């Protein structure tokens, strides 16, 4: 599996990240173990979880995914071969935490995640959603303390608007604290319609892409296949994604996939990986057959013409045609 640099950090991670949300809950233990083994055997090493996974599943209270990963890593003895990511911010009954990312919540959650995972350090620790109540500086300082203590190697964010990311990046730089190197957002080939709301998820749009290009952040694209909507007749696209440009993009996607002899899912993931800026898809599967299909997307090399056709299909008029590329605060002008 190819590797991708994570933002401006010195970390290189697998081009496909394995999303462990439902491991140990909706996906039973034996199947979860087989899927993890399959991912690693394909050359993958980047595994993403969170303390809240999967509290909304019946009879679950959060921590199930982390605990399953901890048991798997202990049995395989492979912790040192993995790039392990977790998150804090959404409510986690198992930890007695409500929504939020105060310093106290971050510290409690980090210790609990480390314990469940059976490790002394997280390679990536992210705030799962933007907490507008807790002071931003307090949160950033708490993350920096975890880095200095050797409990976290890299910091990230998820479900953030770009102006809040910029505020966080500028504050951390000014204080000399650890900065975010990546942002995990809802992102797929088909785009939500302008003005649609997907709360609490934050979706990627053109302005967000413009921002991360300039700031040097890496996007971790979650829900890249929209729950199977691209390939399953029993799954519909969420209502936020309905519209004429969606039809145009789906038509183009089908043509490219057919000419390539690839599946539409594989082309979606390849497009995310090979577009500008590069985005790392967070993939998930409940069967080994599904996972095999997704893993093969790493070998689909799109031509520059195919990338252009895919990216330009159904393009919308610019809201501000005279707007120049956004330059983050503190970045060199000119």
ZALOGU-670829 format. One record per atom (N, C-alpha, C): x, y, z; residue in three letters. Coordinates in steps of 0.2 Angstrom, whole numbers, plus 5000, padded with zeros to 4 digits. Example, Ala and Ser with C-alpha at 12.3 -4.5 7.8 and 13.67 -1.06 7.14 Angstrom:
! residues 2
506649725039ALA 506249785039ALA 506649845039ALA 506449895035SER 506849955036SER 506450005039SER 
This chain:
! residues 334
500449945000UNK 500050005000UNK 500450065000UNK 500250114996UNK 500650174996UNK 500650215003UNK 501050265003UNK 501050305009UNK 501050375008UNK 500750415012UNK 500650485011UNK 500850525017UNK 501150585016UNK 501450625021UNK 500850655025UNK 500850655031UNK 500250685035UNK 500450755037UNK 500150805033UNK 500250875034UNK 500950895033UNK 501150935038UNK 501850965038UNK 502250925043UNK 501950875046UNK 502250835051UNK 502850785047UNK 503150745051UNK 503650705048UNK 503350635048UNK 502750625049UNK 502450565049UNK 502150545042UNK 502350475040UNK 502050455034UNK 501550395035UNK 500950395032UNK 500450355034UNK 500150315028UNK 499850265029UNK 499550225023UNK 499050265020UNK 499050255013UNK 498550295009UNK 497850285010UNK 497650225013UNK 496950205015UNK 496950195022UNK 496550235026UNK 496550225033UNK 495950185035UNK 496050135039UNK 495550085041UNK 495150115047UNK 494450135046UNK 494050155051UNK 493750105055UNK 493850105061UNK 493650055066UNK 493050065070UNK 492650115067UNK 492050135071UNK 491650075074UNK 491450025070UNK 490949975072UNK 491349915074UNK 491949915074UNK 492349855077UNK 492149835084UNK 491949775085UNK 491849765092UNK 491149775095UNK 490749805090UNK 490049825091UNK 489549795086UNK 489349835081UNK 488949805075UNK 489349745072UNK 490049755071UNK 490449705068UNK 490749655074UNK 490549595074UNK 490749555080UNK 491449545080UNK 491749515085UNK 492449515087UNK 492849475082UNK 492549415080UNK 492949375075UNK 493049405068UNK 492449435066UNK 492449465059UNK 492949525060UNK 492849565065UNK 493349625066UNK 494049605066UNK 494249555069UNK 494949535069UNK 495149515062UNK 494749475058UNK 494849455051UNK 494949515047UNK 494549565048UNK 494649625044UNK 495249665045UNK 495449675051UNK 496049705053UNK 496649665051UNK 496649605051UNK 497249565049UNK 497249575041UNK 496749575038UNK 496649585030UNK 496949645028UNK 496849705032UNK 497049765031UNK 497849775031UNK 498049745037UNK 498749745038UNK 499149695033UNK 498849645031UNK 499149595026UNK 499249635019UNK 498749685018UNK 498849725012UNK 499349775012UNK 499649785018UNK 500149835019UNK 499949895022UNK 499249895025UNK 499049955029UNK 499249955036UNK 499350015039UNK 499550025045UNK 499150085049UNK 498750115046UNK 498450175049UNK 497750155051UNK 497550155057UNK 496950135060UNK 496650195064UNK 496050205063UNK 495650265066UNK 495150245070UNK 495050265077UNK 494550255081UNK 494350315085UNK 493950305090UNK 493750365095UNK 493450335101UNK 493550375106UNK 493250345113UNK 492450345113UNK 492150375108UNK 491450375108UNK 491150315104UNK 491550275100UNK 491350225096UNK 491250165100UNK 490650125100UNK 490050155096UNK 489450155101UNK 489450215105UNK 488950225110UNK 488250215108UNK 488050235101UNK 487350235099UNK 487150165097UNK 487550115097UNK 487350045095UNK 487050015101UNK 486449985101UNK 486149955107UNK 486649915111UNK 486549925118UNK 486949885123UNK 487749915123UNK 487849965119UNK 488549995119UNK 488550065123UNK 489150075126UNK 489250145129UNK 489850175127UNK 490150165122UNK 490750195120UNK 491350155122UNK 491950155119UNK 492550125120UNK 492550055117UNK 492050025114UNK 492049955111UNK 492549955106UNK 492649995102UNK 493149995096UNK 493849995099UNK 493950045104UNK 494650045106UNK 494849985110UNK 494349955114UNK 494449895118UNK 494649835113UNK 494249835107UNK 494349775102UNK 495049785099UNK 495249845098UNK 495949855095UNK 496449835100UNK 496349855106UNK 496849835111UNK 496949765112UNK 496449725111UNK 496449655112UNK 496849625105UNK 496649655100UNK 496949625093UNK 497749645093UNK 497849705095UNK 498649725095UNK 499049685100UNK 498749665106UNK 499049625111UNK 499149555108UNK 498649525105UNK 498649455102UNK 499149455096UNK 499249505092UNK 499649505087UNK 500349535088UNK 500449575094UNK 501049605095UNK 501349655090UNK 500849685087UNK 501049735082UNK 500949805083UNK 500849825089UNK 500749895090UNK 501249945087UNK 501949925087UNK 502449965084UNK 502449975077UNK 502049925074UNK 501949935066UNK 501349975064UNK 501050005069UNK 500450035067UNK 500450115068UNK 500050145064UNK 499950225066UNK 499250225069UNK 499150235075UNK 498550225079UNK 498250295080UNK 497650305078UNK 497350375079UNK 496650365083UNK 496550415088UNK 495950415092UNK 495750485092UNK 495050495095UNK 494850565095UNK 494450565102UNK 494350635104UNK 493950655110UNK 493450705108UNK 492850715111UNK 492450775110UNK 491750755110UNK 491550695107UNK 490850675108UNK 490750645114UNK 490050635116UNK 489950605123UNK 490150535123UNK 490450515129UNK 490650445130UNK 490450425136UNK 489850385137UNK 489650365143UNK 490150325147UNK 490550285143UNK 490950235147UNK 491450275151UNK 491650335149UNK 492150385152UNK 491750435157UNK 491150435157UNK 490750485161UNK 490850555158UNK 490850555151UNK 490950625148UNK 490450635143UNK 490250705144UNK 489750735139UNK 490150765134UNK 489750795129UNK 490050825123UNK 490450885126UNK 491050885123UNK 491550945125UNK 492250925124UNK 492650975124UNK 493350965124UNK 493751015128UNK 493551015134UNK 493951055139UNK 494551025141UNK 495051055144UNK 495651025146UNK 495550965150UNK 495050965155UNK 494950905159UNK 494650855155UNK 494150865151UNK 493850815147UNK 494450775142UNK 494850815139UNK 495350795135UNK 495850745139UNK 496050765145UNK 496550725149UNK 496250665151UNK 495550665154UNK 495250605156UNK 495150555150UNK 494950585144UNK 494850535139UNK 495450505136UNK 495950545136UNK 496650515133UNK 496850465138UNK 496850465144UNK 497050415149UNK 496650355148UNK 495950365147UNK 495550305146UNK 495650275139UNK 495750305134UNK 495950285128UNK 496550245128UNK 497050265131UNK 497750235131UNK 497650165135UNK 497250165140UNK 497150105144UNK 496750055140UNK 496250075137UNK 495850025133UNK 496249995127UNK 496650045124UNK 497050015118UNK 497649985120UNK 497849985127UNK 498449945129UNK 499049975126UNK 499150045126UNK 499750075123UNK 499850135128UNK 500550155127UNK 500650215131UNK 500750285127UNK 500550275120UNK 500550335116UNK 500050325110UNK 499750385108UNK 499350385102UNK 499750425097UNK 499750395091UNK 500150425085UNK 499750485083UNK 499150485083UNK 498750545082UNK 498150555086UNK 498050615089UNK 497450625094UNK 497150685091UNK 496450675090UNK 496050735087UNK 495450755091UNK 495350815091UNK 494650835094UNK 494150825089UNK 493650785091UNK 493150755087UNK 492650805084UNK 492550855087UNK 492050905085UNK 492250975088UNK 492051025085UNK 492251095088UNK 491851115094UNK 492151115100UNK 491751135106UNK 491851215106UNK 491251255105UNK 491251325105UNK 491151355112UNK 491151305117UNK 491051335124UNK 491751335128UNK 492051285127UNK 492751285131UNK 493251325127UNK 493651365131UNK 494151405128UNK 494551375123UNK 494651395117UNK 495151365112UNK 495851355114UNK 496051405118UNK 496751405120UNK 496851355125UNK 496351345130UNK 496351295135UNK 496451225132UNK 496051215126UNK 496051145123UNK 496751135119UNK 497051185116UNK 497651185113UNK 498251165117UNK 498251205123UNK 498751195128UNK 498651125131UNK 498051095132UNK 498051025134UNK 498350975130UNK 498150985123UNK 498450945118UNK 499250945118UNK 499451005119UNK 500251015119UNK 500550985125UNK 500150985131UNK 500450945137UNK 500550875135UNK 499950845132UNK 500050775130UNK 500550755126UNK 500750805121UNK 501350795116UNK 501950795120UNK 502050845125UNK 502650855128UNK 502750795133UNK 502150765136UNK 502250715140UNK 502350645137UNK 502350645130UNK 502450585126UNK 501950535126UNK 501250565127UNK 500650525127UNK 500350525120UNK 500550585116UNK 500250595109UNK 500850615105UNK 500850595099UNK 501350615094UNK 501150675090UNK 500550665087UNK 500350715082UNK 499550735084UNK 499350795083UNK 498750825084UNK 498350835078UNK 497650825079UNK 497250845073UNK 496550865075UNK 496150885070UNK 495450905072UNK 494950875067UNK 494350875069UNK 493750845065UNK 493150885066UNK 492850895060UNK 492150935060UNK 492251005062UNK 492751035059UNK 492851105060UNK 492751145054UNK 492551215055UNK 492451265049UNK 493251285048UNK 493351315042UNK 494051335041UNK 494251395045UNK 493751435047UNK 493951495051UNK 494151475058UNK 493851425060UNK 494051395067UNK 494651365067UNK 494851325062UNK 495451295061UNK 496051345060UNK 495851395057UNK 496451445056UNK 496551485063UNK 496051495067UNK 496151525073UNK 496551475078UNK 496351415077UNK 496751365081UNK 497451355079UNK 497651355072UNK 498251355070UNK 498651415072UNK 498351475071UNK 498751535073UNK 498851535080UNK 498451515084UNK 498551525091UNK 499051475094UNK 499051415091UNK 499651365093UNK 500251385090UNK 500351415084UNK 500951445082UNK 501251505086UNK 500751545088UNK 500951605092UNK 501251585099UNK 500951525102UNK 501151505108UNK 501651455108UNK 501851435103UNK 502351375102UNK 502051305104UNK 501451295103UNK 501151235105UNK 501051185099UNK 500951125100UNK 500851075095UNK 500251105090UNK 500351095084UNK 499851115079UNK 499551055076UNK 498851075074UNK 498551015070UNK 498951005063UNK 498950945062UNK 499250925055UNK 498750895050UNK 498150885053UNK 497650855048UNK 496950875051UNK 496450865047UNK 495750875048UNK 495350825045UNK 494950795049UNK 494450735047UNK 493750765046UNK 493550765040UNK 492950795038UNK 492550745033UNK 491950755033UNK 491450715029UNK 491650735021UNK 491850695017UNK 492050715011UNK 491950655006UNK 491650665000UNK 491550614995UNK 491550644988UNK 491550604983UNK 491550634976UNK 490950674975UNK 490350644976UNK 489750684975UNK 489650734981UNK 489450794980UNK 489450844984UNK 488850864987UNK 488750884993UNK 488150904996UNK 487950974993UNK 487350984992UNK 487051044989UNK 487251114993UNK 487351164990UNK 487551224993UNK 487051244999UNK 487351265005UNK 486851285010UNK 486551225014UNK 486651165012UNK 486351105016UNK 486751095022UNK 486351075027UNK 486651065034UNK 486750985035UNK 487250965038UNK 487350895040UNK 487650885047UNK 487350925051UNK 487550935058UNK 487450865062UNK 487950845066UNK 488550885068UNK 489150875063UNK 489050835057UNK 489650835053UNK 489750895049UNK 490350905047UNK 490550965043UNK 490850935037UNK 490550955031UNK 490750935025UNK 491250975021UNK 491650945017UNK 492150985013UNK 491851025007UNK 491951085006UNK 491751125000UNK 492451154997UNK 492351194992UNK 492851214988UNK 493351264992UNK 492951304996UNK 493351355001UNK 493751315006UNK 493451265008UNK 493851225013UNK 494451185010UNK 494451165003UNK 494951135000UNK 495451184999UNK 495251244997UNK 495751304996UNK 496151315002UNK 495751315008UNK 496151335014UNK 496651275016UNK 496451215015UNK 496951165017UNK 497551165012UNK 497451175006UNK 498051185001UNK 498551235004UNK 498351295006UNK 498751345008UNK 499051335015UNK 498651295020UNK 498951285026UNK 499351225027UNK 499251185022UNK 499751125022UNK 499451065026UNK 498751065027UNK 498451015031UNK 498250955027UNK 498250895029UNK 497950835026UNK 497250825028UNK 496850815023UNK 496150795024UNK 496050715025UNK 495750695031UNK 495550625032UNK 494850625030UNK 494650595024UNK 493950595022UNK 493550535025UNK 493150555029UNK 492650505032UNK 492050495028UNK 491650445028UNK 491050425024UNK 491250435017UNK 491750415014UNK 491950435007UNK 491450395002UNK 491150345004UNK 490750305000UNK 489950315002UNK 489850365006UNK 489150375008UNK 488750315010UNK 489050275014UNK 488650215016UNK 488450165011UNK 488750165006UNK 488650115000UNK 488150144995UNK 488050204995UNK 487550234990UNK 487750234983UNK 488450234982UNK 488650224975UNK 488550164972UNK 488550104976UNK 488550044973UNK 487949994975UNK 487550014980UNK 487049974982UNK 486350004980UNK 485949964977UNK 485249984975UNK 484849994981UNK 484949964987UNK 484549974993UNK 484750034997UNK 485250074995UNK 485550124998UNK 485450194994UNK 485150244997UNK 485050304993UNK 485550354996UNK 485650404991UNK 486150464993UNK 485750504998UNK 486050525004UNK 485750575008UNK 485350635005UNK 484850655007UNK 484450715004UNK 484950775003UNK 485450785007UNK 485850845006UNK 486250834999UNK 486250774996UNK 486650764990UNK 486250764984UNK 485650774984UNK 485250774978UNK 485250834974UNK 485250834968UNK 485350894964UNK 485550874957UNK 485550914952UNK 485750904945UNK 486450894944UNK 486850924948UNK 487650914948UNK 487850844950UNK 487450814955UNK 487550754957UNK 487450704952UNK 486950714948UNK 486750664942UNK 487350664937UNK 487650724936UNK 488150734931UNK 488750704934UNK 488950704940UNK 489550674943UNK 489450604943UNK 488850574944UNK 488750504944UNK 488850474937UNK 488650514932UNK 488650484925UNK 489450484923UNK 489850534925UNK 490550544923UNK 490850484927UNK 490750474933UNK 491050424938UNK 490950354934UNK 490350344932UNK 490150274929UNK 490550264923UNK 490650314919UNK 491050314912UNK 491750294914UNK 492050334918UNK 492750324920UNK 492850254923UNK 492450234927UNK 492450164930UNK 492450114925UNK 491950114921UNK 491850064915UNK 492450064911UNK 492750124909UNK 493350124904UNK 493950094908UNK 493950104914UNK 494550074918UNK 494450004920UNK 493849974920UNK 493749904922UNK 493749904930UNK 493649964933UNK 493649964940UNK 492949974943UNK 492749974949UNK 492149984952UNK 492050064953UNK 491450084954UNK 491350154956UNK 491650174962UNK 491650124967UNK 491950134974UNK 492650144973UNK 492950104969UNK 493750114968UNK 493950174965UNK 493550204960UNK 493650264957UNK 493550324962UNK 493050324966UNK 492950374971UNK 493550384976UNK 493750324978UNK 494350324983UNK 494950344979UNK 495050324973UNK 495650344969UNK 495650424968UNK 495050444966UNK 494950514965UNK 495150554971UNK 494950534977UNK 495150574983UNK 495850574984UNK 496250514983UNK 496950504984UNK 497350544979UNK 497050554973UNK 497550584968UNK 497350654966UNK 496850684969UNK 496650754968UNK 497050804972UNK 496950864970UNK 497350914974UNK 496850954978UNK 496950954985UNK 497450924989UNK 497250844990UNK 497850814991UNK 497750734992UNK 497350724998UNK 496850684998UNK 496450665004UNK 496550595005UNK 496550575012UNK 496650505014UNK 495950475015UNK 495650435011UNK 495050405013UNK 495050355019UNK 494550365024UNK 494450325029UNK 493950275027UNK 494150215026UNK 493750155023UNK 493450115029UNK 492950085028UNK 492650035032UNK 492249985028UNK 492249925031UNK 491949865028UNK 491649815033UNK 491149785032UNK 490849735036UNK 491049655034UNK 491349655028UNK 491449585025UNK 492149595022UNK 492549535022UNK 493149535018UNK 493149545011UNK 492549525008UNK 492449545001UNK 492449615000UNK 492049655004UNK 491949725003UNK 492649755004UNK 493049735009UNK 493649765011UNK 494149755005UNK 494149695002UNK 494649684996UNK 494449724990UNK 493849744989UNK 493749794984UNK 494049864985UNK 493949884991UNK 494149954993UNK 494949954993UNK 495249904996UNK 495949904996UNK 496249904989UNK 495949874984UNK 496149874977UNK 496149944974UNK 495849994977UNK 495850064974UNK 496450094975UNK 496950074979UNK 497650104980UNK 498050084973UNK 497750044969UNK 498150024963UNK 497850054957UNK 497250094958UNK 496950124952UNK 497350194951UNK 497650194945UNK 498050264944UNK 497650294938UNK 497350354940UNK 496950394936UNK 497350434932UNK 497250444925UNK 497550494921UNK 497450564923UNK 497850614920UNK 497650684922UNK 496950704918UNK 496850674912UNK 496250684909UNK 495650664913UNK 495750604916UNK 495150574920UNK 495050614926UNK 495550634929UNK 495550674935UNK 495150744934UNK 495350774928UNK 495050834926UNK 494250824925UNK 494150774921UNK 493450754919UNK 493050744926UNK 493250704930UNK 492950694936UNK 492850754941UNK 493350794941UNK 493350854946UNK 492950904943UNK 492850914936UNK 492550974933UNK 491750954932UNK 491550894932UNK 490850874931UNK 490450904936UNK 489950944933UNK 489450974937UNK 489651034941UNK 490251064939UNK 490451114943UNK 489951174943UNK 489951204949UNK 489551264950UNK 489851324949UNK 489451384947UNK 489751444946UNK 490051474953UNK 490651504953UNK 490951534959UNK 490451584962UNK 490351574968UNK 489951624972UNK 490351694972UNK 490951694972UNK 491351754972UNK 491851754966UNK 491751764960UNK 492151744954UNK 492851784955UNK 492851844958UNK 493451884959UNK 493851874965UNK 493651824969UNK 493951804975UNK 494651774974UNK 495151794977UNK 495851764976UNK 495851704981UNK 496351664980UNK 496451614984UNK 496551634991UNK 496251604996UNK 496351625003UNK 497051615006UNK 497351665009UNK 497951655012UNK 497951655020UNK 498051595023UNK 497951595030UNK 498351655034UNK 498151665040UNK 498451715044UNK 499151695045UNK 499651735045UNK 500351725046UNK 500751695040UNK 500351675035UNK 500751645029UNK 501051705025UNK 501551685021UNK 501851735017UNK 501451765012UNK 501351825011UNK 500951855006UNK 501351864999UNK 501051864993UNK 501351884987UNK 501451824983UNK 
